[in-house]
């Protein structure tokens, strides 16, 4: 009886631990598992579950990706870098200037097939290593899901269209960069293959560097995308002077610890620029505002990363703002929807008369605002849609829609 009780407790612990865990569908995605430690190039089959799509592991003339482990003895000619985490990593070539269309791919069978119509989050860490023999870089690093394994003819590009592809030249010298993508499965894919699926004529290659382009990869994860535990009403942005104003509103929040606002130049590699506390649990509309005072020149891409109290994370859609696009005749209002206090910021206008008009065209409220007095009390307004205008020197400079939500 005691043994049975202990077994039940152990089983319960396992079930509890499993219930909060989202399984990575990529087996050995961090390359920690191996059958033998690598002692030379081309031994991708020594890390558990992975294989070379041409079936040859002896190197040239066949394309053979490489398995590296800190306990192994593979030469470091490619500028090997310490793994992103743990002890294992893989390496593959995306271009060689002296061999036309030379490509290497890593591939494995997923733990279980993808479910049609389900959105998945795909992430991995990439690095060009540390000044190795192949110091060029390329674009077109792709992730291709398929219902059957691919076969590569010697060293040629696989004729397939990856569902995920980095279209800009990717260069991370002596550092790791994590990339995250989302896609919805259109078939019960059960294989994943990573590499450059385009030929030389359709591949961008850096003008600097020598010989070819080589990448290290680690921590490959494919898992169902976790829905945001918040009801996100809106996530928008707007130029204001030299700044970008980011705003988002939630209708409700559950177990929401904090938001991380992330920014990118290419909508692929994101960096965190701000953390803002969430409400934890809230059934009412909440508004958040952040000013990016140092936007990139040109297009800026933003997304929200939401973190639960238990550490689970998920992402919003990506929005873009052009920081070279300025409108000198504009004003900014927030929060919108508003409940009690409305903030108004003018660009290139020191003083303005603000009017709030209902949908019938009747003026409901009017107030002069300036730098030191730029708020309006809207707590007496009924819920609904209004229009707000700003007039300076007798000329209307802009108008926008205002939502009052109680």
URUR-V244585 format. One record per residue. N is the residue number from 0. RES is the residue in one letter. PHI is phi in radians with two decimals (NA if undefined). OMEGA is omega in whole degrees, 0 to 359 (* if undefined). BURIAL is 1 if it has 9 or more other C-alpha atoms within 8 Angstrom, else 0. Layout:
<<N | RES | PHI | OMEGA | BURIAL> <N | RES | PHI | OMEGA | BURIAL>>
This chain:
<<0 | X | NA | 179 | 0> <1 | X | -1.08 | 179 | 0> <2 | X | -1.09 | 180 | 0> <3 | X | -1.11 | 179 | 0> <4 | X | -1.11 | 179 | 0> <5 | X | -1.10 | 179 | 0> <6 | X | -1.11 | 179 | 0> <7 | X | -1.13 | 179 | 0> <8 | X | -1.12 | 179 | 0> <9 | X | -1.10 | 180 | 0> <10 | X | -1.09 | 179 | 0> <11 | X | -1.08 | 179 | 0> <12 | X | -1.09 | 179 | 0> <13 | X | -1.13 | 181 | 0> <14 | X | -1.13 | 179 | 0> <15 | X | -1.11 | 180 | 0> <16 | X | -1.11 | 183 | 0> <17 | X | -1.24 | 185 | 0> <18 | X | -1.13 | 181 | 0> <19 | X | -1.71 | 187 | 0> <20 | X | -2.00 | 175 | 0> <21 | X | -1.65 | 188 | 0> <22 | X | -1.28 | 171 | 0> <23 | X | -1.33 | 183 | 1> <24 | X | -1.37 | 176 | 1> <25 | X | -1.63 | 180 | 1> <26 | X | -1.24 | 178 | 1> <27 | X | 0.95 | 182 | 1> <28 | X | -1.18 | 176 | 1> <29 | X | -1.81 | 174 | 1> <30 | X | 1.05 | 178 | 1> <31 | X | -1.38 | 180 | 1> <32 | X | -1.43 | 180 | 0> <33 | X | -2.68 | 175 | 1> <34 | X | -1.58 | 175 | 0> <35 | X | -2.47 | 174 | 0> <36 | X | -1.19 | 180 | 1> <37 | X | -1.27 | 176 | 1> <38 | X | -2.27 | 177 | 0> <39 | X | -2.85 | 178 | 0> <40 | X | -1.18 | 170 | 1> <41 | X | 1.39 | 188 | 1> <42 | X | -1.73 | 181 | 1> <43 | X | -1.12 | 180 | 1> <44 | X | -1.34 | 179 | 1> <45 | X | -1.43 | 174 | 1> <46 | X | -1.64 | 192 | 1> <47 | X | -0.99 | 172 | 1> <48 | X | 1.59 | 185 | 1> <49 | X | -1.77 | 181 | 1> <50 | X | -2.61 | 176 | 1> <51 | X | -1.68 | 187 | 1> <52 | X | -1.21 | 174 | 1> <53 | X | -1.70 | 173 | 1> <54 | X | 1.37 | 182 | 0> <55 | X | -1.97 | 184 | 1> <56 | X | -2.12 | 183 | 1> <57 | X | -1.76 | 178 | 1> <58 | X | 1.62 | 185 | 1> <59 | X | -0.87 | 7 | 0> <60 | X | -1.40 | 178 | 0> <61 | X | -1.48 | 175 | 1> <62 | X | -1.30 | 185 | 1> <63 | X | -2.39 | 176 | 1> <64 | X | -1.09 | 190 | 1> <65 | X | -2.06 | 173 | 1> <66 | X | -1.84 | 179 | 1> <67 | X | -2.14 | 175 | 1> <68 | X | -2.50 | 183 | 1> <69 | X | -1.06 | 177 | 0> <70 | X | -1.61 | 180 | 0> <71 | X | -1.55 | 184 | 1> <72 | X | -2.28 | 177 | 1> <73 | X | -1.26 | 176 | 1> <74 | X | -1.00 | 186 | 0> <75 | X | -1.89 | 184 | 0> <76 | X | -1.06 | 181 | 0> <77 | X | -1.53 | 178 | 1> <78 | X | 1.30 | 186 | 1> <79 | X | -0.93 | 179 | 1> <80 | X | -2.01 | 176 | 1> <81 | X | -1.04 | 182 | 0> <82 | X | -0.98 | 177 | 1> <83 | X | -1.05 | 174 | 1> <84 | X | -2.69 | 178 | 0> <85 | X | 1.16 | 186 | 0> <86 | X | -2.09 | 186 | 1> <87 | X | -1.94 | 175 | 1> <88 | X | -2.86 | 177 | 1> <89 | X | -2.13 | 177 | 1> <90 | X | -2.43 | 180 | 1> <91 | X | -2.62 | 182 | 1> <92 | X | -1.72 | 178 | 1> <93 | X | -1.92 | 181 | 1> <94 | X | -2.96 | 173 | 1> <95 | X | -2.36 | 188 | 1> <96 | X | -1.25 | 184 | 0> <97 | X | -1.76 | 174 | 0> <98 | X | -2.32 | 183 | 0> <99 | X | -1.06 | 171 | 0> <100 | X | 1.00 | 178 | 1> <101 | X | -1.33 | 182 | 1> <102 | X | -2.42 | 172 | 1> <103 | X | -2.13 | 182 | 1> <104 | X | -2.35 | 169 | 1> <105 | X | -1.95 | 187 | 1> <106 | X | -2.62 | 176 | 1> <107 | X | -2.71 | 176 | 1> <108 | X | -1.63 | 181 | 1> <109 | X | -1.18 | 179 | 1> <110 | X | -1.05 | 177 | 0> <111 | X | -2.65 | 182 | 0> <112 | X | -1.11 | 174 | 1> <113 | X | -1.23 | 181 | 1> <114 | X | -1.70 | 182 | 1> <115 | X | -1.00 | 180 | 1> <116 | X | 1.53 | 180 | 0> <117 | X | -1.55 | 177 | 1> <118 | X | -1.50 | 181 | 1> <119 | X | -2.10 | 174 | 1> <120 | X | -1.79 | 181 | 1> <121 | X | -2.06 | 179 | 1> <122 | X | -2.48 | 176 | 1> <123 | X | -2.86 | 178 | 1> <124 | X | -1.89 | 181 | 1> <125 | X | -2.18 | 174 | 1> <126 | X | -2.66 | 173 | 1> <127 | X | -1.51 | 180 | 1> <128 | X | 1.42 | 189 | 1> <129 | X | -2.13 | 172 | 1> <130 | X | 0.92 | 178 | 1> <131 | X | -1.46 | 183 | 1> <132 | X | -1.29 | 178 | 1> <133 | X | -1.96 | 188 | 1> <134 | X | -1.89 | 172 | 1> <135 | X | -1.38 | 177 | 1> <136 | X | -2.50 | 183 | 1> <137 | X | -2.37 | 167 | 1> <138 | X | -1.70 | 173 | 1> <139 | X | 1.12 | 169 | 1> <140 | X | -1.35 | 189 | 1> <141 | X | -2.10 | 174 | 1> <142 | X | -2.08 | 183 | 1> <143 | X | -2.08 | 175 | 1> <144 | X | -1.69 | 183 | 1> <145 | X | -2.55 | 180 | 1> <146 | X | -1.61 | 176 | 1> <147 | X | -2.57 | 182 | 0> <148 | X | -1.17 | 176 | 0> <149 | X | -1.45 | 171 | 0> <150 | X | -2.25 | 179 | 0> <151 | X | -1.79 | 176 | 1> <152 | X | -1.46 | 178 | 0> <153 | X | 1.01 | 183 | 0> <154 | X | -2.46 | 188 | 1> <155 | X | -1.53 | 178 | 1> <156 | X | -1.05 | 175 | 1> <157 | X | -1.33 | 181 | 1> <158 | X | -1.36 | 180 | 0> <159 | X | -2.50 | 179 | 0> <160 | X | -1.86 | 181 | 0> <161 | X | -1.16 | 176 | 1> <162 | X | -1.26 | 181 | 1> <163 | X | -2.22 | 182 | 1> <164 | X | -2.68 | 175 | 1> <165 | X | -1.54 | 188 | 1> <166 | X | -1.53 | 177 | 0> <167 | X | -1.77 | 178 | 1> <168 | X | -1.08 | 186 | 1> <169 | X | -1.87 | 182 | 0> <170 | X | -2.35 | 177 | 0> <171 | X | -2.24 | 184 | 1> <172 | X | -1.38 | 176 | 1> <173 | X | 1.05 | 175 | 1> <174 | X | -2.66 | 177 | 1> <175 | X | -1.81 | 175 | 1> <176 | X | -2.22 | 179 | 1> <177 | X | -1.58 | 179 | 1> <178 | X | -2.04 | 181 | 1> <179 | X | -2.28 | 181 | 1> <180 | X | -2.35 | 174 | 1> <181 | X | -2.25 | 174 | 1> <182 | X | -2.65 | 181 | 1> <183 | X | -1.85 | 184 | 1> <184 | X | -1.18 | 178 | 1> <185 | X | -1.82 | 179 | 0> <186 | X | -2.70 | 180 | 0> <187 | X | -1.44 | 182 | 1> <188 | X | -1.07 | 178 | 1> <189 | X | -2.30 | 175 | 1> <190 | X | -2.30 | 176 | 1> <191 | X | -2.24 | 179 | 1> <192 | X | -2.32 | 185 | 1> <193 | X | -2.20 | 179 | 1> <194 | X | 2.84 | 178 | 1> <195 | X | -1.69 | 183 | 1> <196 | X | -1.62 | 181 | 1> <197 | X | -1.82 | 177 | 1> <198 | X | -1.41 | 184 | 0> <199 | X | -1.06 | 182 | 1> <200 | X | -1.14 | 182 | 0> <201 | X | -2.01 | 179 | 0> <202 | X | -2.13 | 175 | 1> <203 | X | -1.47 | 182 | 1> <204 | X | -2.16 | 180 | 1> <205 | X | -1.09 | 179 | 1> <206 | X | -1.35 | 179 | 0> <207 | X | -1.75 | 180 | 0> <208 | X | 1.70 | 185 | 1> <209 | X | -2.37 | 170 | 0> <210 | X | 1.18 | 183 | 1> <211 | X | -3.04 | 183 | 1> <212 | X | -2.12 | 184 | 1> <213 | X | -2.35 | 181 | 1> <214 | X | -2.25 | 170 | 1> <215 | X | -1.70 | 182 | 1> <216 | X | -2.38 | 182 | 1> <217 | X | -2.69 | 174 | 1> <218 | X | 0.91 | 177 | 1> <219 | X | -1.47 | 183 | 1> <220 | X | -2.27 | 170 | 1> <221 | X | -2.24 | 182 | 1> <222 | X | -2.63 | 177 | 1> <223 | X | -0.99 | 179 | 1> <224 | X | -1.20 | 181 | 1> <225 | X | -1.41 | 178 | 0> <226 | X | -1.06 | 176 | 0> <227 | X | -1.08 | 177 | 1> <228 | X | -1.37 | 177 | 1> <229 | X | -2.40 | 173 | 1> <230 | X | -1.72 | 186 | 1> <231 | X | -1.48 | 179 | 1> <232 | X | -1.30 | 183 | 0> <233 | X | -2.75 | 171 | 0> <234 | X | -2.48 | 188 | 1> <235 | X | -2.34 | 177 | 0> <236 | X | -2.54 | 180 | 1> <237 | X | -2.71 | 172 | 0> <238 | X | -1.21 | 174 | 1> <239 | X | -2.57 | 187 | 1> <240 | X | 1.12 | 178 | 0> <241 | X | -1.58 | 185 | 1> <242 | X | -1.93 | 170 | 1> <243 | X | -2.01 | 179 | 1> <244 | X | -1.75 | 178 | 1> <245 | X | -1.88 | 182 | 1> <246 | X | -2.33 | 172 | 1> <247 | X | -2.56 | 182 | 1> <248 | X | -2.29 | 177 | 1> <249 | X | -2.09 | 176 | 1> <250 | X | -1.47 | 177 | 1> <251 | X | -2.77 | 179 | 1> <252 | X | -2.44 | 178 | 1> <253 | X | -2.33 | 177 | 1> <254 | X | 1.04 | 185 | 1> <255 | X | -1.58 | 181 | 1> <256 | X | -1.36 | 181 | 1> <257 | X | -2.80 | 174 | 1> <258 | X | -1.82 | 169 | 1> <259 | X | -2.07 | 176 | 1> <260 | X | -1.55 | 183 | 1> <261 | X | -2.07 | 184 | 1> <262 | X | -2.26 | 182 | 1> <263 | X | -2.58 | 173 | 1> <264 | X | -1.52 | 188 | 1> <265 | X | -2.25 | 181 | 0> <266 | X | 1.16 | 179 | 1> <267 | X | -2.11 | 180 | 1> <268 | X | -1.65 | 184 | 1> <269 | X | -1.87 | 175 | 1> <270 | X | -2.22 | 180 | 0> <271 | X | -1.32 | 178 | 1> <272 | X | -2.09 | 179 | 0> <273 | X | -2.88 | 170 | 0> <274 | X | -2.02 | 178 | 1> <275 | X | -2.32 | 181 | 0> <276 | X | -1.08 | 172 | 0> <277 | X | -1.50 | 183 | 0> <278 | X | -1.61 | 185 | 1> <279 | X | 1.37 | 177 | 1> <280 | X | -2.26 | 182 | 1> <281 | X | -2.62 | 178 | 0> <282 | X | -1.70 | 186 | 0> <283 | X | -1.96 | 179 | 0> <284 | X | -1.21 | 177 | 1> <285 | X | -2.20 | 183 | 0> <286 | X | -2.13 | 180 | 1> <287 | X | -2.25 | 179 | 0> <288 | X | -2.41 | 173 | 1> <289 | X | -2.43 | 178 | 0> <290 | X | -1.84 | 174 | 0> <291 | X | -1.53 | 184 | 1> <292 | X | -1.50 | 179 | 0> <293 | X | -2.32 | 179 | 0> <294 | X | -1.22 | 174 | 1> <295 | X | -1.16 | 172 | 0> <296 | X | -1.25 | 182 | 0> <297 | X | 1.61 | 185 | 0> <298 | X | -1.34 | 173 | 1> <299 | X | -2.02 | 177 | 1> <300 | X | -1.92 | 182 | 1> <301 | X | -2.26 | 171 | 1> <302 | X | -2.60 | 177 | 1> <303 | X | -1.81 | 170 | 1> <304 | X | -1.87 | 182 | 1> <305 | X | -1.89 | 182 | 1> <306 | X | -2.10 | 177 | 1> <307 | X | -1.34 | 174 | 1> <308 | X | -1.13 | 179 | 0> <309 | X | -1.58 | 176 | 0> <310 | X | 1.62 | 178 | 0> <311 | X | -1.18 | 183 | 0> <312 | X | -2.23 | 174 | 1> <313 | X | -2.72 | 190 | 1> <314 | X | -2.20 | 174 | 1> <315 | X | -1.56 | 170 | 1> <316 | X | -1.17 | 177 | 0> <317 | X | -1.74 | 174 | 1> <318 | X | -2.05 | 182 | 1> <319 | X | -2.27 | 175 | 1> <320 | X | -2.38 | 176 | 1> <321 | X | -1.70 | 185 | 1> <322 | X | -1.34 | 175 | 1> <323 | X | -1.58 | 182 | 0> <324 | X | -1.79 | 181 | 0> <325 | X | -2.14 | 176 | 0> <326 | X | -2.07 | 184 | 0> <327 | X | -1.26 | 180 | 0> <328 | X | -1.90 | 180 | 0> <329 | X | -2.51 | 172 | 1> <330 | X | -2.44 | 184 | 1> <331 | X | -2.11 | 175 | 0> <332 | X | -2.10 | 176 | 1> <333 | X | -2.84 | 355 | 1> <334 | X | -1.32 | 178 | 1> <335 | X | -2.56 | 16 | 1> <336 | X | -1.20 | 180 | 1> <337 | X | -1.98 | 180 | 1> <338 | X | -2.13 | 184 | 1> <339 | X | -2.13 | 184 | 0> <340 | X | -1.97 | 179 | 1> <341 | X | -1.94 | 178 | 1> <342 | X | -1.72 | 181 | 1> <343 | X | -2.30 | 178 | 1> <344 | X | -2.11 | 180 | 1> <345 | X | -1.74 | 174 | 1> <346 | X | -1.97 | 178 | 1> <347 | X | 1.20 | 178 | 0> <348 | X | -2.46 | 184 | 0> <349 | X | -1.29 | 186 | 0> <350 | X | -2.59 | 179 | 1> <351 | X | -2.70 | 174 | 1> <352 | X | -1.74 | 182 | 1> <353 | X | -1.79 | 177 | 1> <354 | X | -2.19 | 174 | 1> <355 | X | -1.93 | 187 | 1> <356 | X | -2.16 | 179 | 1> <357 | X | -1.46 | 186 | 1> <358 | X | -1.23 | 177 | 0> <359 | X | -1.58 | 179 | 0> <360 | X | 1.58 | 180 | 0> <361 | X | -1.50 | 178 | 0> <362 | X | -1.31 | 183 | 1> <363 | X | -1.74 | 187 | 0> <364 | X | -2.71 | 178 | 0> <365 | X | -2.49 | 181 | 1> <366 | X | -2.75 | 172 | 0> <367 | X | -1.45 | 177 | 0> <368 | X | -2.21 | 176 | 1> <369 | X | -2.68 | 187 | 1> <370 | X | -1.02 | 183 | 0> <371 | X | -1.57 | 181 | 0> <372 | X | -2.45 | 188 | 0> <373 | X | -2.22 | 177 | 1> <374 | X | -2.15 | 177 | 1> <375 | X | -2.28 | 177 | 1> <376 | X | -1.45 | 181 | 0> <377 | X | -1.99 | 185 | 1> <378 | X | -1.15 | 180 | 0> <379 | X | -1.51 | 181 | 0> <380 | X | -1.36 | 177 | 0> <381 | X | -1.34 | 177 | 0> <382 | X | -1.05 | 180 | 0> <383 | X | 2.67 | 182 | 0> <384 | X | -1.80 | 178 | 1> <385 | X | -2.30 | 173 | 1> <386 | X | -2.16 | 182 | 1> <387 | X | -2.11 | 181 | 1> <388 | X | -2.13 | 177 | 1> <389 | X | -2.17 | 181 | 1> <390 | X | -2.18 | 177 | 1> <391 | X | -2.33 | 183 | 1> <392 | X | 0.94 | 178 | 0> <393 | X | 1.35 | 182 | 0> <394 | X | -2.07 | 178 | 0> <395 | X | -1.24 | 184 | 1> <396 | X | -1.70 | 180 | 1> <397 | X | -3.04 | 174 | 1> <398 | X | -2.59 | 180 | 1> <399 | X | -2.69 | 180 | 0> <400 | X | -1.50 | 179 | 0> <401 | X | -2.15 | 177 | 1> <402 | X | -1.95 | 174 | 1> <403 | X | -1.81 | 182 | 1> <404 | X | -2.22 | 181 | 1> <405 | X | -1.72 | * | 0>>
